[in-house]
Amino acid sequence: MADNHQTKPGPLYKPYENLVQIEILGKTVEVPEGNILLRAFQFLASEDVAQGRFCWNEDCQYCRVSYHTGDESQTRVALACKLVVKEGMHITQAADEIRYCLRSQGLWKKAGT
């Protein structure tokens, strides 16, 4: 885990003190705790996610992910605009729009390839 990072309340992220480790499509990254997953993606690739075709309110479904929270937990499907990041979360599948927006993180591959 990274050093403590305190932020002031702002328009993008809820205040956080720590970065937590999550795994996105096999790659471990650190993102702000207590924020929604789509904001965590924006933390990793701010301009690309900002320009993505996301509605941020459940309508578009472009932020759909499959995830689990540990080795023995059940895989679930959720929308990244509603799912809060938790330490140890594993994103096992992500919509094409997410993968495209995270291409700078080396996560762009078409589904099924």
Secondary structure, 3 states (H helix, E strand, C coil): CCCCCCCCCCCCCCCCCCEEEEEECCEEEEEECCCEHHHHHHHHCHHHHHCCCCCCCCCCCCCEEEEECCCCCCCEEEECCCCECCCCCEEEEECHHHHHHCHHHCCCCCCCC
